[in-house]
Amino acid sequence: MQKLLIVVPCYNEEEVLPTTFKTMSELVGKMIKEQLITDTSRVHFVDDGSTDKTWELISKAAKENILFEASKLSRNFGHQGAILAGMYDNDADLYCTIDADLQDDPNCIIEMVEKINQGNDIVYGVRKKRNSDTFFKRFTAQGFYKIMSWLGVKIIYNHADFRMMSKRAVEKLKQFPERNLFLRAVVPLVGFKSDMVYYDRTPRTAGQTKYPLKKMLAFAWDGVSSFSIVPLRLVTLVGFLISFLGACFVFKILLNYNAHGAVSGWASTVTLITVFSGVQLISLGIIGEYIAKIFMEVKQRPLYIVEEKVK
């Protein structure tokens, strides 16, 4: 038996927490009773700078239920920072991360423990299908995984942040010094033997998603820019292509001038200038994003700051 710590990042989740408390308490109690994990195993809720009653609820639950613990971050550090705070700031033999809405099936945690006991260091929770998603979300999510794979990023298809890691794997994860950690792609870089469990994702029982379209797009770009330099190479390729087209256009102008003595086509010239200017600005924007990443990395600011703990 090993000590299990289930890390639950929370951001404005007051509506779903009562159900989450009940489900997680029953699950961990059952696992302890069946001697799958030690009786020191806990569920650790991390409040990621919530503005509702999330901290009030999880701190109260931690005081009343011996199976619960709670941490409050000093501000909103983001989903990835909250996960790392739960894992890095607490000691256990096994670490499992799952979102507070429990759309990922918590019963898979039992199967994850069994696979760890079979010699795996990392077990990924993978969705069987995306039938519960809207067409737009399904299309964009699947497109994201395919693009990441095309860009050379090793990422588990249809896996989010529902996973279990051994203490050894977490200790190696700590050796990655990046400030812009995209865990879905970083964890596979740790290596070690891994396996998967498959589940059907359920709809939210209460509250609203914390990942609207704007945030999803920002998250996706963060993953791309943190793990692939292909966009920069594409900028270079586009630059060479435009230079070649520009040389062809100049050659055409010279031919027209020799044949007719005047250069016509003001509209086409303005169009080309506009298009090329747009490409240049986009290219500068992509380069600027990578420079911004470097800027944030060299500052070495903390990934999270824990303000308060309740055990």
C-alpha positions as CSV (number, residue, x, y, z in Angstrom):
1,M,0.0,0.0,0.0
2,Q,1.1,3.5,-0.8
3,K,0.0,7.0,0.3
4,L,-2.2,8.6,-2.4
5,L,-2.7,12.3,-2.7
6,I,-5.5,13.4,-5.0
7,V,-4.9,17.0,-6.1
8,V,-8.1,19.0,-7.0
9,P,-7.5,22.5,-8.4
10,C,-10.4,24.8,-7.8
11,Y,-11.3,28.1,-9.3
12,N,-14.8,29.5,-8.5
13,E,-16.2,26.0,-8.0
14,E,-18.6,26.7,-5.1
15,E,-21.6,25.2,-7.0
16,V,-20.0,21.8,-7.7
17,L,-18.0,21.4,-4.5
18,P,-20.7,19.8,-2.3
19,T,-21.1,16.9,-4.8
20,T,-17.3,16.7,-5.2
21,F,-16.8,16.4,-1.4
22,K,-19.3,13.5,-1.2
23,T,-17.9,11.6,-4.2
24,M,-14.2,12.0,-3.2
25,S,-14.8,11.1,0.4
26,E,-16.7,7.9,-0.5
27,L,-14.1,7.0,-3.1
28,V,-11.0,7.4,-0.8
29,G,-12.8,5.8,2.1
30,K,-13.6,2.8,-0.1
31,M,-10.0,2.5,-1.3
32,I,-8.6,2.7,2.3
33,K,-11.1,0.1,3.4
34,E,-10.1,-2.3,0.6
35,Q,-6.4,-1.6,1.5
36,L,-5.6,-0.3,-1.9
37,I,-4.0,2.8,-0.3
38,T,-2.8,3.7,3.2
39,D,-5.1,5.4,5.7
40,T,-2.9,8.5,5.5
41,S,-4.1,9.1,1.9
42,R,-5.8,12.4,1.3
43,V,-7.7,14.6,-1.1
44,H,-6.0,18.0,-1.4
45,F,-8.1,20.9,-2.7
46,V,-6.2,23.9,-4.1
47,D,-8.0,27.3,-4.3
48,D,-6.5,29.1,-7.3
49,G,-7.4,32.7,-6.3
50,S,-11.2,32.1,-6.4
51,T,-13.5,35.1,-6.0
52,D,-16.5,33.2,-4.7
53,K,-16.9,31.0,-1.6
54,T,-14.6,28.2,-2.8
55,W,-12.0,28.8,-0.1
56,E,-14.6,29.0,2.6
57,L,-16.1,25.7,1.5
58,I,-12.9,23.7,1.1
59,S,-11.2,25.0,4.3
60,K,-14.4,24.1,6.2
61,A,-14.4,20.7,4.6
62,A,-10.7,20.1,5.5
63,K,-11.4,20.9,9.1
64,E,-14.4,18.6,9.3
65,N,-13.2,15.6,7.2
66,I,-10.0,13.9,8.1
67,L,-9.6,12.8,4.5
68,F,-9.5,16.4,3.1
69,E,-6.7,19.0,3.0
70,A,-6.8,22.5,1.5
71,S,-4.4,25.1,0.2
72,K,-5.1,28.7,-0.8
73,L,-2.8,30.4,-3.4
74,S,-2.1,34.0,-2.9
75,R,-3.6,34.9,-6.3
76,N,-4.7,33.2,-9.5
77,F,-1.7,31.4,-10.9
78,G,-3.7,29.4,-13.4
79,H,-4.8,25.7,-13.7
80,Q,-1.2,24.4,-14.2
81,G,0.2,26.3,-11.3
82,A,-2.5,25.1,-9.0
83,I,-1.8,21.5,-10.0
84,L,1.9,21.9,-9.3
85,A,1.2,23.6,-6.0
86,G,-0.8,20.5,-4.9
87,M,1.9,18.1,-6.0
88,Y,5.1,19.9,-5.1
89,D,4.0,21.3,-1.8
90,N,2.8,18.0,-0.3
91,D,4.4,14.6,0.3
92,A,3.0,11.3,-0.9
93,D,3.9,8.1,-2.8
94,L,1.3,8.6,-5.5
95,Y,-0.1,11.8,-6.9
96,C,-3.4,12.0,-8.9
97,T,-4.8,15.2,-10.4
98,I,-8.5,15.7,-11.3
99,D,-10.6,18.7,-11.9
100,A,-13.2,19.7,-9.3
101,D,-16.2,19.3,-11.6
102,L,-15.5,15.5,-11.8
103,Q,-16.4,15.3,-15.4
104,D,-13.4,12.9,-15.6
105,D,-14.5,9.7,-14.0
106,P,-13.1,9.5,-10.4
107,N,-13.7,5.8,-10.3
108,C,-10.8,5.4,-12.7
109,I,-8.4,6.3,-9.9
110,I,-8.8,2.7,-8.6
111,E,-7.7,1.4,-11.9
112,M,-4.8,3.9,-12.0
113,V,-3.5,2.6,-8.6
114,E,-3.6,-0.9,-9.9
115,K,-1.6,0.0,-13.0
116,I,0.9,1.8,-10.8
117,N,1.2,-1.4,-8.8
118,Q,1.9,-3.2,-12.0
119,G,5.1,-1.2,-12.4
120,N,4.0,2.0,-14.2
121,D,5.2,5.4,-13.0
122,I,2.6,7.4,-15.0
123,V,-1.0,6.6,-15.8
124,Y,-3.0,8.8,-18.2
125,G,-6.7,9.2,-18.1
126,V,-7.9,9.2,-21.7
127,R,-11.4,9.9,-23.0
128,K,-12.9,7.2,-25.1
129,K,-14.9,9.6,-27.3
130,R,-16.2,13.2,-27.4
131,N,-19.9,12.6,-28.0
132,S,-20.9,14.9,-25.1
133,D,-19.0,17.8,-26.7
134,T,-20.5,20.3,-29.2
135,F,-19.4,19.9,-32.8
136,F,-17.3,23.0,-32.6
137,K,-15.5,21.9,-29.4
138,R,-15.0,18.4,-30.7
139,F,-13.6,19.6,-34.0
140,T,-11.2,22.2,-32.4
141,A,-10.0,19.8,-29.6
142,Q,-9.2,17.0,-32.1
143,G,-7.6,19.5,-34.4
144,F,-5.4,20.7,-31.5
145,Y,-4.1,17.3,-30.8
146,K,-3.4,16.6,-34.5
147,I,-1.6,19.9,-34.9
148,M,0.5,19.4,-31.8
149,S,1.5,15.9,-33.2
150,W,2.3,17.5,-36.6
151,L,4.5,20.1,-34.9
152,G,6.5,17.3,-33.3
153,V,5.1,17.6,-29.8
154,K,4.7,14.3,-27.9
155,I,1.2,14.5,-26.4
156,I,-1.4,11.9,-25.4
157,Y,-4.4,12.1,-27.7
158,N,-7.6,13.0,-25.8
159,H,-5.8,13.3,-22.5
160,A,-6.2,16.5,-20.4
161,D,-4.8,16.8,-16.9
162,F,-6.4,13.6,-15.3
163,R,-3.4,11.5,-14.5
164,M,-1.5,9.6,-11.7
165,M,2.2,9.8,-11.1
166,S,4.6,8.1,-8.8
167,K,6.7,10.0,-6.4
168,R,9.8,9.2,-8.6
169,A,8.1,10.7,-11.6
170,V,7.0,13.9,-9.8
171,E,10.6,14.3,-8.5
172,K,11.9,14.2,-12.0
173,L,9.1,16.6,-13.1
174,K,10.5,19.1,-10.7
175,Q,13.7,19.2,-12.7
176,F,12.0,21.0,-15.5
177,P,12.7,24.7,-14.8
178,E,10.2,26.2,-17.2
179,R,7.9,28.9,-16.0
180,N,5.5,28.3,-18.9
181,L,4.7,24.7,-18.0
182,F,2.3,22.9,-20.3
183,L,1.9,19.7,-18.4
184,R,0.1,17.7,-21.1
185,A,3.3,17.8,-23.1
186,V,5.9,18.0,-20.2
187,V,4.8,14.9,-18.4
188,P,5.5,12.6,-21.4
189,L,9.0,14.0,-21.5
190,V,9.7,12.6,-18.1
191,G,9.8,9.2,-19.6
192,F,9.4,6.1,-17.4
193,K,6.9,3.3,-18.0
194,S,3.4,4.5,-18.5
195,D,-0.1,3.2,-19.3
196,M,-3.6,4.5,-19.9
197,V,-7.1,4.1,-18.5
198,Y,-10.1,5.0,-20.7
199,Y,-13.4,6.6,-19.5
200,D,-16.5,8.5,-20.7
201,R,-16.6,12.1,-19.8
202,T,-19.8,13.3,-18.2
203,P,-21.5,16.7,-18.5
204,R,-21.1,19.3,-15.7
205,T,-23.6,18.9,-12.9
206,A,-23.4,22.5,-11.9
207,G,-21.5,25.8,-12.6
208,Q,-19.9,26.9,-15.8
209,T,-16.7,25.8,-17.6
210,K,-13.6,27.7,-16.7
211,Y,-12.3,27.4,-20.2
212,P,-14.3,29.6,-22.7
213,L,-13.1,29.8,-26.3
214,K,-10.7,32.7,-25.7
215,K,-9.0,30.9,-22.8
216,M,-8.9,27.6,-24.8
217,L,-7.2,29.4,-27.7
218,A,-4.7,31.0,-25.4
219,F,-4.0,27.7,-23.7
220,A,-3.5,26.0,-27.1
221,W,-1.1,28.6,-28.3
222,D,0.8,28.4,-25.0
223,G,1.3,24.7,-25.7
224,V,2.4,25.2,-29.2
225,S,4.9,28.0,-28.5
226,S,6.3,26.2,-25.4
227,F,7.1,23.0,-27.2
228,S,7.7,23.7,-30.9
229,I,9.8,26.0,-33.0
230,V,8.0,25.0,-36.2
231,P,6.0,28.3,-36.3
232,L,9.3,30.2,-36.4
233,R,10.5,28.0,-39.3
234,L,7.3,28.6,-41.1
235,V,7.9,32.4,-40.8
236,T,11.3,31.9,-42.4
237,L,9.8,29.7,-45.2
238,V,7.1,32.3,-45.8
239,G,9.7,35.0,-46.0
240,F,11.7,33.1,-48.7
241,L,8.5,32.5,-50.6
242,I,7.4,36.1,-50.5
243,S,10.9,37.2,-51.6
244,F,10.7,34.9,-54.5
245,L,7.2,36.2,-55.5
246,G,8.5,39.8,-55.1
247,A,11.4,39.1,-57.5
248,C,9.0,37.6,-60.0
249,F,6.7,40.7,-59.7
250,V,9.7,43.1,-60.3
251,F,10.7,41.1,-63.3
252,K,7.1,41.3,-64.7
253,I,7.2,45.1,-64.1
254,L,10.4,45.4,-66.1
255,L,9.0,43.4,-69.0
256,N,5.9,45.6,-69.1
257,Y,7.9,48.7,-69.0
258,N,10.1,47.6,-71.9
259,A,7.0,46.6,-73.9
260,H,4.7,49.5,-73.2
261,G,6.9,52.2,-71.8
262,A,4.7,52.6,-68.7
263,V,3.8,50.5,-65.7
264,S,0.1,50.0,-65.2
265,G,-1.7,48.2,-62.3
266,W,-1.9,50.6,-59.4
267,A,-4.5,48.5,-57.6
268,S,-2.5,45.2,-57.9
269,T,0.6,47.1,-56.5
270,V,-1.3,48.4,-53.5
271,T,-2.8,45.0,-52.9
272,L,0.6,43.3,-52.9
273,I,2.0,45.9,-50.5
274,T,-0.9,45.4,-48.2
275,V,-0.7,41.6,-48.2
276,F,3.1,41.6,-47.7
277,S,2.7,44.2,-44.8
278,G,0.2,41.9,-43.2
279,V,2.5,38.9,-43.5
280,Q,5.3,40.9,-42.0
281,L,3.2,42.0,-39.0
282,I,2.0,38.4,-38.4
283,S,5.6,37.2,-38.6
284,L,6.8,39.8,-36.2
285,G,3.9,38.9,-33.8
286,I,4.9,35.2,-33.8
287,I,8.6,36.1,-33.2
288,G,7.4,38.5,-30.4
289,E,5.5,35.7,-28.7
290,Y,8.7,33.6,-28.5
291,I,10.7,36.5,-27.2
292,A,8.0,37.1,-24.6
293,K,8.4,33.5,-23.5
294,I,12.1,34.1,-23.1
295,F,11.4,37.2,-21.1
296,M,9.1,35.3,-18.7
297,E,11.6,32.4,-18.3
298,V,14.6,34.6,-17.5
299,K,12.7,36.3,-14.7
300,Q,12.3,32.9,-12.9
301,R,9.2,34.0,-11.0
302,P,7.6,31.4,-8.8
303,L,5.1,29.0,-10.3
304,Y,2.8,29.5,-7.3
305,I,2.7,31.0,-3.8
306,V,0.8,29.2,-1.0
307,E,-0.9,31.7,1.3
308,E,-2.6,29.4,3.7
309,K,-3.0,25.6,4.4
310,V,-5.6,23.6,6.3
311,K,-5.0,20.0,7.3
